[in-house]
Amino acid sequence: MTAQPSYVLVTGATGFIGAHVVDNLLAKGLKVRGSTRSIKKGEQMKAARPQYASQLDFVVVEDFTKIGVFDSVMEGIDAVIHVASPFFYNTTNNEEELILPAINGVKSILKASAKAGTNVKRIVLTSSFASIVDVNSTPGPDFTYTAQNWNPLTYEAAAAPTATSVVAYRGSKKYAELAAWDFIKTEKPPFDLVTLCPPMVFGPVVHPVANIESLNESNAGLWAVAAGVDPLPGARVPAWIDARDLAEAHVQALLRPEAGGKRFLPAALEPFSYEYAADIIKSKFQWAKGVVTENYVSGTKPSFPYGVDGRTVADELGVKYRTFEVTVVDFIGQVKENLA
């Protein structure tokens, strides 16, 4: 991609990450078309951003996993950020409910973007650290995960009826991303591809959220710490990123010509733990002192059991990561003021 985009389609635009991407694009002067399954949420987002009324519109795509659903919404679009992906735990059929929908959602947006008459020059795809990390391995501090790594999970293992939905989710992210790279290789479309593989994502919300029960899963876990959950949850991985920094990574991946064809691992340079979150919350919020559990070892900063290369995104995309303390304080303060 050489020309700068002017009109960007963002899928999953009314979700946690997608809404931050929308705001980042708008702030940089780009027009945005957001796809959403809920026109009500689209209208709420637009009403909350009156200064961007001329730059922002929404289209309803009720099932983004069906081939052809994006064909009618591509007019004028010259770039795509594909954030939408299925994510839930109460599955009864891993392949049908998680893996194939993720793959088909990627194929749907890629095929629509490649149709004759469209003008898409780049697609940025939100993948996941789940497509990188081998959760069954303990590589040690001398090993560093980079964007070159792929988790070794087979399709058969992810789709197996005995597999947990967490395992199936890891498979869905891996094989959806692989489907995107395979499409570029075999179809040779007139656009290039960039994929981002973030770990846990925390931070303030800018999408419509009615109540605490509607928080996205990662933020819900962080709020549970503030609400006094005992015992504290264990972190599946120690890596994380602030949603605002992840949005910046998406947009820079779109705007920088040299990013084309690359895979990135956006991750803050410090690790997190829920014990560290509990310490931050108690130290920064007076109301939390008698609420957050004392049933843990306080005062221990988390450490990475292995390396995670967030530096490349900082160097190549210019992302300046927020600290975990800033992220926790901004999010917890927002929820306490507006939802609790």
C-alpha positions, 0 to 999 in steps of 0.5 A: 500500500502506497496511498494513504487511506481515507475511508476505513471499514471497521468490523466489530466497531461497537465492541471493546477493541473496535470502538477504540480503533474507530476513535483513533481513526476519527481523531486522525481525520479519517472517515469510518464505516463501522459494521455492527450487529446492533444498529442501536449500539451504532446509533449510540456510538454516533450520538456520543461523537457529535463532532464526528457526525460527518466522518462516521456511519454504521452498517448492520452486518448481523452475521459476518461469517456468511460469505457475501454479507460485506459485498454491499457495504464496500462502496468507497472503502479503501481500507479495512480493519477486521476486528470482529471475531466470535468469542464465548465459552458456552459452546456445545460444538467447538468447530461449528460455533467457534472455529469455522465462524472465525475462519469464515468471517475472515474469508467473507471480508477478504473476498468482499474486499477483493471483488472487482470494483472495490478499492481496498489497498490494505486489510489489518486483521486482529488475531491474538497472542493465542495464535502465537503462544504454546500454552503447554510449553514452559520455555523459560526466560531465555526464550522470547515469543515473537511474531514469527512463532505459531502455536502448535495446536492442530485443527483436529485437536482444537475441533475435537468434541473433548476440547475445552472452549478455551482450546477451541478459541486458540484454534479459531484464532490460529486457523482464521489468521492462517486462512487470511495469509493463505488467501493473500498467497493463493488469490493475490488480491490487490491489497496487502495484509497486516495481522496483529496478535495481542495478548490480554487487553485491558483499559477504559471502555468507549463502546456502549456498555449498559452495566458491569455485567456487559463488560468484555471478558478481560475487563470483567476479570480486572473489575472482579479484583476491585469488587473483592473476588477471592481467591484472585484469578490466575493470569493465563499469560503474563502479557497484556496491552492497553486497548488504546495502545492496541488501537494505535497499533492497528491504525499505524499498521494501516497507515505505514506503507512499510508495515504491509505483509507483516505480522506483529505482536503488540504487548506492553513491555511490563508483565501483569498479574491480578495480585499487582492489580489488587495492590494498585487498586488499593493504593489508588482508591480509598473505597477499595481498601476494605473491599479488595481481598487481603488473601494474597501475597501483596507487594510482589511485582509480576515477572515474565516467565519467558520473553514477549517481544513488544519492542518491535511494535514500539520501534516499527509502529511507534507505539508508546505503551501505557503502564499497567498502573495507568491502565488499571487506574483509568479503567477502575475509576471509569467503572466506579464512576459510571457503572458501579 
